[in-house]
Amino acid sequence: MTVGKMKVMLAISVVVNLFALGVIGGGAAMWLATTSRHPIRDAGDTLPSADRRRFHQMFKSVAQEARPLQQSARESRRAAALLFVQPTFDAAAVGEALSRARDADLAVRTDVETALVGFAATLSPVERQALATGLSQGGGPLRQPKRPPAGRPK
Protein backbone atom coordinates (compact mmCIF):
# COMPACT_ATOMS: atom_id res chain seq x y z
CA MET A 1 0.00 0.00 0.00
CA THR A 2 1.35 3.41 -0.94
CA VAL A 3 1.78 6.31 1.44
CA GLY A 4 -0.98 8.25 -0.35
CA LYS A 5 -3.50 5.43 0.10
CA MET A 6 -2.54 5.13 3.76
CA LYS A 7 -3.15 8.87 4.28
CA VAL A 8 -6.60 8.58 2.66
CA MET A 9 -7.46 5.56 4.82
CA LEU A 10 -6.26 7.40 7.93
CA ALA A 11 -8.37 10.46 7.05
CA ILE A 12 -11.45 8.26 6.48
CA SER A 13 -10.81 6.49 9.77
CA VAL A 14 -10.55 9.80 11.64
CA VAL A 15 -13.82 11.05 10.11
CA VAL A 16 -15.66 7.81 10.93
CA ASN A 17 -14.33 7.79 14.49
CA LEU A 18 -15.30 11.44 15.03
CA PHE A 19 -18.78 10.67 13.70
CA ALA A 20 -19.06 7.68 16.05
CA LEU A 21 -17.94 9.79 19.02
CA GLY A 22 -20.52 12.44 18.09
CA VAL A 23 -23.28 9.84 17.92
CA ILE A 24 -22.28 8.34 21.27
CA GLY A 25 -21.92 11.77 22.91
CA GLY A 26 -25.23 13.00 21.51
CA GLY A 27 -27.00 9.82 22.58
CA ALA A 28 -25.56 10.11 26.07
CA ALA A 29 -26.61 13.76 26.32
CA MET A 30 -30.16 12.91 25.22
CA TRP A 31 -30.31 10.00 27.68
CA LEU A 32 -29.15 12.22 30.53
CA ALA A 33 -31.67 14.90 29.58
CA THR A 34 -34.56 12.42 29.55
CA THR A 35 -33.60 10.73 32.82
CA SER A 36 -34.24 13.89 34.79
CA ARG A 37 -36.13 12.99 37.91
CA HIS A 38 -38.94 15.23 39.04
CA PRO A 39 -38.73 19.00 39.60
CA ILE A 40 -40.00 18.71 43.17
CA ARG A 41 -37.57 15.90 43.96
CA ASP A 42 -34.73 17.90 42.43
CA ALA A 43 -35.66 20.88 44.62
CA GLY A 44 -34.83 18.79 47.69
CA ASP A 45 -31.21 18.60 46.54
CA THR A 46 -30.75 22.20 47.74
CA LEU A 47 -31.25 21.15 51.37
CA PRO A 48 -28.59 20.09 53.90
CA SER A 49 -27.92 16.34 53.84
CA ALA A 50 -30.11 15.33 56.83
CA ASP A 51 -33.06 17.35 55.55
CA ARG A 52 -32.40 16.14 52.02
CA ARG A 53 -32.75 12.52 53.16
CA ARG A 54 -35.99 13.30 55.03
CA PHE A 55 -37.29 15.20 52.01
CA HIS A 56 -36.53 12.36 49.60
CA GLN A 57 -38.12 9.82 51.96
CA MET A 58 -41.24 11.98 52.19
CA PHE A 59 -41.40 12.41 48.43
CA LYS A 60 -40.88 8.68 47.83
CA SER A 61 -43.63 7.82 50.32
CA VAL A 62 -46.10 10.23 48.73
CA ALA A 63 -45.22 8.95 45.25
CA GLN A 64 -45.82 5.33 46.32
CA GLU A 65 -49.17 6.22 47.87
CA ALA A 66 -50.14 8.09 44.69
CA ARG A 67 -49.46 5.16 42.34
CA PRO A 68 -53.08 3.92 42.31
CA LEU A 69 -54.32 7.42 41.47
CA GLN A 70 -51.70 7.80 38.75
CA GLN A 71 -52.70 4.44 37.31
CA SER A 72 -56.35 5.49 37.38
CA ALA A 73 -55.51 8.69 35.52
CA ARG A 74 -53.55 6.75 32.87
CA GLU A 75 -56.40 4.27 32.43
CA SER A 76 -58.93 7.08 32.11
CA ARG A 77 -56.81 8.85 29.48
CA ARG A 78 -56.39 5.55 27.64
CA ALA A 79 -60.17 5.02 27.74
CA ALA A 80 -60.73 8.54 26.42
CA ALA A 81 -58.29 7.92 23.58
CA LEU A 82 -60.09 4.70 22.62
CA LEU A 83 -63.48 6.39 22.79
CA PHE A 84 -62.19 9.29 20.72
CA VAL A 85 -61.56 7.13 17.65
CA GLN A 86 -64.75 5.05 17.74
CA PRO A 87 -66.92 5.22 14.62
CA THR A 88 -69.75 6.69 16.71
CA PHE A 89 -68.33 9.59 18.69
CA ASP A 90 -69.73 9.85 22.21
CA ALA A 91 -68.64 13.29 23.42
CA ALA A 92 -70.16 12.76 26.88
CA ALA A 93 -68.23 9.52 27.43
CA VAL A 94 -64.96 11.08 26.25
CA GLY A 95 -65.55 14.09 28.50
CA GLU A 96 -66.32 11.83 31.46
CA ALA A 97 -63.14 9.79 30.94
CA LEU A 98 -61.05 12.94 30.70
CA SER A 99 -62.78 14.32 33.80
CA ARG A 100 -61.86 11.17 35.75
CA ALA A 101 -58.24 11.52 34.60
CA ARG A 102 -58.17 15.19 35.57
CA ASP A 103 -59.67 14.45 39.00
CA ALA A 104 -57.06 11.75 39.67
CA ASP A 105 -54.24 14.07 38.52
CA LEU A 106 -55.52 16.82 40.79
CA ALA A 107 -55.74 14.42 43.75
CA VAL A 108 -52.10 13.42 43.21
CA ARG A 109 -51.02 17.03 42.97
CA THR A 110 -52.96 17.90 46.12
CA ASP A 111 -51.34 15.05 48.06
CA VAL A 112 -47.84 16.04 46.90
CA GLU A 113 -48.34 19.72 47.68
CA THR A 114 -49.88 18.98 51.09
CA ALA A 115 -46.91 16.79 52.03
CA LEU A 116 -44.54 19.45 50.70
CA VAL A 117 -46.12 22.18 52.82
CA GLY A 118 -46.02 19.94 55.88
CA PHE A 119 -42.34 19.22 55.29
CA ALA A 120 -41.52 22.90 54.72
CA ALA A 121 -43.09 23.72 58.10
CA THR A 122 -40.31 21.69 59.76
CA LEU A 123 -37.50 23.69 58.13
CA SER A 124 -35.67 26.79 59.29
CA PRO A 125 -36.34 29.99 57.32
CA VAL A 126 -32.98 29.68 55.52
CA GLU A 127 -33.66 26.06 54.53
CA ARG A 128 -37.20 26.96 53.49
CA GLN A 129 -35.79 29.72 51.26
CA ALA A 130 -33.42 27.23 49.63
CA LEU A 131 -36.30 24.83 49.04
CA ALA A 132 -38.48 27.63 47.66
CA THR A 133 -35.74 28.56 45.20
CA GLY A 134 -35.58 24.97 43.99
CA LEU A 135 -39.37 24.72 43.74
CA SER A 136 -39.55 27.88 41.63
CA GLN A 137 -37.26 26.43 38.94
CA GLY A 138 -38.05 24.00 36.17
CA GLY A 139 -41.51 22.54 36.54
CA GLY A 140 -41.77 23.12 40.28
CA PRO A 141 -45.03 24.20 41.87
CA LEU A 142 -43.73 27.67 42.81
CA ARG A 143 -42.57 28.58 39.31
CA GLN A 144 -43.87 31.78 37.81
CA PRO A 145 -45.85 31.47 34.58
CA LYS A 146 -44.09 32.67 31.45
CA ARG A 147 -45.28 35.97 30.10
CA PRO A 148 -46.65 35.90 26.56
CA PRO A 149 -44.51 37.70 23.95
CA ALA A 150 -45.34 41.36 23.40
CA GLY A 151 -48.21 41.90 21.02
CA ARG A 152 -49.82 38.52 21.62
CA PRO A 153 -53.07 38.22 23.53
CA LYS A 154 -52.90 36.62 26.96
N, C-alpha and C positions, 0 to 999 in steps of 0.2 A: 504494500500500500504506500502511495506517495505521501509526501508531507502535506501537499495541498488537500488531498482527500481526508487526511487525518484532521486537518484544521476544520474542514467542513463538518465532519462527524462530531468533533468537539463542540462546535458552535450549535449544532442541532441538539446535542445532548444537554448543553447549558440551557437552551430555550425550553426544552421539554421538562427539565428538572425545575426551572423557575415556574413554569406553568403548573406543575404538580404541587409545588410548595404554595402557590397562590390558591389552588383549589383546596388544599388541606387547611391553610390558614383561614380562608373565607368560610369553609364549612365549620371550623372550630369556632369562629366568631359568631356565626349564626346559631350554633348550638348553645353557646354561652348566653346569647341574647334571649333565646327562647326558654332557657332553664331558670329564668328569673323566678324567684319564689312569689311572694305576695307582698304588695306595698305595705300592708300593715305589719306583716312579719318582719320585713326589712327595716321598718321604723324602729323596732325593738333593738336593732343592732347599735343604736346610738346610746343605749343605756350602759351603766357600769355592769360588770360581769355578773354579779349576784342578781341584780334586777333583770338583766337580760335573760338569765336562765328562767327566772320566775315568769317573765313575760312570754317567753317561747313555750313554756309549759302551759300557761293559760291559753295561749292562742291554739296550741295543739289540742287541748281539751275541748275548746269551743268548736274547733273544726271537726273533731270526731263526733261530737254531739249533733252537729249540723248535717252530717252525711245523709241521713234519711230525708231531710228537707231538700238537700241538693239533688238527690236522686229523684225525688218527686218532681222537682222543677224540670229536670232533664226529661223525664218521662212525659210530662205535660207538654213541653215544647216539641218533643218527638210526635206526640199525638196530634198536636196542632199542625205540624208539617205534613203528616199523613192525611189529615182531613182537608188540608189546603189544596191538595192535588186530586181529590176525588172528582169523578165526573159530575156529580151533583154537589155543588158547593153549599155547605151549611154554615153560613156566617156566624150564627149563634153558637154552634158547637166549637168552631175555631176560636171565637172570642172567649168562650168559657175555658177552653184548654189554656189559652194564653193568660187568662186571668188567674187560673190555678198556679201556673208557673210564676207569674209575677208575685202572687201572695207568698209562695214558698221562698222566692228570692228575698222578698222584703223581710220575712221572718228570720232568715239567716243573717241578713244585714243587721237587723235589730239585735239579735243575740250577740253578734260580734261587737257591735258598738256598745252595748250594755256592759259586756265583760271588759271592754277597753276603758270605759269610764270608771268602772269599779277598780281596775288596776291602777289607773292614773291617780285615783284618790289616795293611794298608798305611797305615792312618790313625793319627794321633796320638790319645792318649786323649780329648782335648777334642773332636776331630772325630768320633771313634767315639761319644762321648756324644750329640753332636748328631744323628748318624745313628740311634742307638738311639731317641732321642726321636721322630724322624719315623717310624720303623718300628713304634713302639708305638701310633700313632694310626691312625684309619680302619680299613682292612682289612689293615694291615701284619702281617708274621709275628710280631712281638714283642708284639702287642696282648694284653691280658689278657681272658679270657672274661668275659662279663657274668654277674653273679650273678642267680640266679632270684629273683623277688619273694618276700618273706617269706610263709610258709605254703604255698608250692608245692613239691612234691617236686623234687629235683634230677634 
